[in-house]
């Protein structure tokens, strides 16, 4: 299947529930973006700032009664110049302690708390396990105003803003020498998030496709998502989605449908899937946002 066609189908296929393993990966993603932003002069930095009291009605940070200004604070941690390590940043974002250990190498071995090069997948597994062990076992989505200076409460806008920070740093010539690894890790994590967002929720698309197509005598062909076809944080969970190309090819080969007929049927199936459900429609944009970031960053590496 052509890459552009495959991506288009994945965008239509996405039904995202908040957080999950993808949410854990996003925290690693934010850490790499934070480090990249740290290559800028302090006055030009955007990440590692949060609003202490957000007004959800006015969609802005409330005024600090003492300073008479909007109540924004900076993450201060144990790294040089009071910069934050991964645990500091997750504590700042919410839901983790400053001394909680998450950074792991590619083998899953915990690293020093001050590590600046955590393996995205293995570290995300540990973040995911941490949140699942809480009283409310889920990985919450992160609001932009808790990590981005003057950040919004719109999730997709927040993703775009983080991507813009990294793209701007790359275009400013920061993507050189030892710093290049930060950009490569950011791009790697972006791709993994996109895969996880699709893989975790492929079963919803498969169910919708089978409900619509099986009564018409059309077999739904599945395909694996990701390198292993399984959720790295829970290998018992299979990552699959609908292989639309093979599904359509099988229907045409069976002689019951022409190419135009099967295209119309599958188009309608996908359209109904995301238009009938607000969650499916809203979170389709999440995959698009990460794809936009991926394209921006890959153009800079």
ZAMARGU-4260 file (C-alpha; in steps of 0.2 Angstrom, whole numbers, plus 5000, padded with zeros to 4 digits):
<rodrens>
0) 5000/5000/5000 | 5007/5017/4996 | 5013/5027/5011 | 5001/5042/5008 | 4986/5031/5006
5) 4990/5021/5021 | 4992/5036/5032 | 4976/5043/5026 | 4967/5027/5031 | 4975/5028/5048
10) 4969/5045/5051 | 4951/5039/5047 | 4954/5024/5058 | 4959/5033/5074 | 4948/5032/5089
15) 4959/5038/5104 | 4955/5036/5122 | 4965/5048/5134 | 4982/5043/5138 | 4987/5025/5139
20) 5005/5020/5133 | 5004/5034/5120 | 5002/5046/5134 | 5018/5039/5143 | 5028/5041/5127
25) 5022/5059/5125 | 5030/5063/5142 | 5047/5057/5135 | 5043/5067/5119 | 5041/5082/5130
30) 5057/5079/5139 | 5067/5079/5123 | 5058/5095/5117 | 5062/5103/5134 | 5080/5099/5132
35) 5080/5105/5114 | 5072/5121/5120 | 5086/5123/5133 | 5098/5125/5119 | 5091/5143/5117
40) 5095/5158/5127 | 5085/5158/5143 | 5074/5173/5137 | 5069/5163/5121 | 5064/5147/5130
45) 5046/5142/5129 | 5045/5125/5138 | 5045/5121/5156 | 5033/5135/5161 | 5016/5132/5168
50) 5001/5141/5174 | 4997/5138/5193 | 4978/5143/5191 | 4970/5141/5175 | 4953/5148/5171
55) 4944/5135/5160 | 4930/5148/5155 | 4941/5162/5150 | 4954/5150/5143 | 4968/5159/5151
60) 4980/5160/5166 | 4972/5168/5182 | 4980/5183/5190 | 4992/5180/5205 | 4985/5192/5218
65) 5002/5195/5225 | 5011/5200/5209 | 4995/5206/5200 | 5002/5197/5184 | 4997/5180/5176
70) 5003/5166/5188 | 5016/5157/5177 | 5030/5148/5185 | 5046/5140/5179 | 5051/5122/5182
75) 5067/5122/5194 | 5076/5106/5196 | 5092/5098/5201 | 5102/5100/5184 | 5114/5114/5181
80) 5107/5131/5181 | 5091/5124/5190 | 5086/5115/5174 | 5074/5100/5176 | 5078/5081/5174
85) 5065/5069/5168 | 5058/5066/5185 | 5058/5085/5189 | 5048/5088/5173 | 5035/5075/5176
90) 5033/5081/5194 | 5031/5098/5187 | 5018/5092/5174 | 5009/5082/5188 | 5006/5064/5194
95) 5024/5059/5198 | 5037/5062/5212 | 5053/5071/5210 | 5063/5056/5215 | 5053/5043/5205
100) 5065/5034/5193 | 5059/5032/5175 | 5074/5034/5164 | 5079/5017/5156 | 5091/5012/5143
105) 5086/5001/5128 | 5087/4985/5138 | 5075/4992/5151 | 5089/4995/5164 | 5086/5011/5175
110) 5098/5025/5172 | 5104/5039/5184 | 5090/5051/5188 | 5100/5064/5179 | 5100/5055/5162
115) 5097/5065/5147 | 5096/5051/5134 | 5082/5039/5140 | 5076/5026/5128 | 5059/5032/5123
120) 5050/5015/5123 | 5058/5007/5139 | 5056/5024/5148 | 5038/5025/5143 | 5034/5008/5149
125) 5040/5013/5167 | 5030/5029/5166 | 5015/5019/5160 | 5017/5007/5175 | 5018/5021/5187
130) 5002/5029/5182 | 4993/5012/5181 | 4998/5009/5199 | 4989/5025/5205 | 4971/5026/5213
135) 4965/5032/5196 | 4974/5020/5184 | 4976/5030/5168 | 4989/5041/5160 | 4981/5058/5158
140) 4983/5069/5143 | 4994/5085/5147 | 4986/5102/5145 | 4998/5114/5136 | 4997/5127/5150
145) 5006/5115/5161 | 5022/5114/5151 | 5021/5128/5138 | 5024/5147/5142 | 5007/5155/5137
150) 5002/5138/5132 | 4983/5134/5128 | 4971/5121/5135 | 4968/5114/5117 | 4977/5098/5116
155) 4981/5098/5097 | 4987/5116/5098 | 4999/5111/5112 | 5006/5097/5101 | 5009/5110/5087
160) 5017/5122/5098 | 5029/5109/5105 | 5033/5104/5087 | 5036/5123/5082 | 5049/5125/5096
165) 5059/5110/5090 | 5058/5116/5072 | 5063/5133/5076 | 5078/5127/5086 | 5083/5116/5071
170) 5082/5130/5059 | 5092/5141/5071 | 5107/5129/5069 | 5105/5120/5086 | 5104/5103/5077
175) 5123/5100/5077 | 5136/5090/5086 | 5131/5081/5102 | 5114/5090/5101 | 5109/5081/5085
180) 5105/5066/5096 | 5091/5076/5105 | 5083/5080/5088 | 5084/5062/5082 | 5076/5055/5099
185) 5062/5068/5097 | 5059/5062/5079 | 5060/5044/5085 | 5047/5047/5099 | 5035/5056/5088
190) 5034/5041/5076 | 5032/5030/5091 | 5017/5040/5098 | 5009/5040/5081 | 5010/5021/5080
195) 5004/5019/5098 | 4989/5031/5095 | 4984/5020/5080 | 4988/5003/5087 | 4979/5005/5104
200) 4963/5009/5095 | 4963/4999/5079 | 4950/4986/5087 | 4937/5000/5086 | 4939/5002/5067
205) 4940/4983/5065 | 4924/4981/5074 | 4915/4995/5064 | 4922/4988/5047 | 4916/4970/5051
210) 4899/4976/5057 | 4897/4985/5040 | 4906/4974/5028 | 4903/4956/5034 | 4884/4957/5030
215) 4889/4962/5013 | 4899/4947/5010 | 4916/4957/5012 | 4930/4949/5022 | 4939/4962/5032
220) 4958/4960/5031 | 4969/4965/5046 | 4986/4971/5046 | 4999/4973/5061 | 5003/4991/5067
225) 5021/4994/5073 | 5037/4984/5072 | 5030/4969/5083 | 5011/4972/5081 | 5009/4972/5100
230) 5009/4986/5113 | 5026/4987/5120 | 5019/4990/5138 | 5007/4976/5137 | 5012/4962/5124
235) 4996/4953/5126 | 4987/4968/5117 | 4988/4966/5098 | 4990/4981/5088 | 4980/4979/5072
240) 4970/4989/5060 | 4960/4986/5044 | 4971/4983/5028 | 4959/4993/5017 | 4969/4989/5001
245) 4968/4970/5004 | 4950/4971/5009 | 4945/4980/4993 | 4956/4969/4983 | 4948/4953/4990
250) 4930/4960/4987 | 4935/4964/4969 | 4943/4947/4966 | 4927/4939/4972 | 4917/4946/4958
255) 4903/4953/4968 | 4909/4971/4967 | 4918/4983/4955 | 4932/4994/4960 | 4921/5009/4960
260) 4907/5000/4971 | 4920/4994/4984 | 4928/5011/4985 | 4911/5019/4988 | 4907/5006/5002
265) 4923/5007/5011 | 4923/5026/5010 | 4906/5026/5018 | 4911/5014/5031 | 4926/5025/5037
270) 4915/5041/5035 | 4902/5034/5047 | 4915/5028/5059 | 4922/5045/5064 | 4907/5056/5060
275) 4895/5046/5071 | 4907/5048/5087 | 4913/5064/5094 | 4928/5055/5101 | 4933/5047/5085
280) 4931/5063/5076 | 4940/5074/5088 | 4955/5063/5091 | 4958/5060/5073 | 4966/5077/5073
285) 4978/5070/5086 | 4986/5059/5074 | 4986/5073/5061 | 4995/5084/5073 | 5009/5072/5077
290) 5011/5068/5058 | 5013/5087/5055 | 5026/5088/5069 | 5035/5072/5062 | 5036/5080/5044
295) 5042/5097/5051 | 5056/5088/5062 | 5061/5076/5048 | 5064/5090/5037 | 5076/5098/5049
300) 5087/5082/5053
</rodrens>
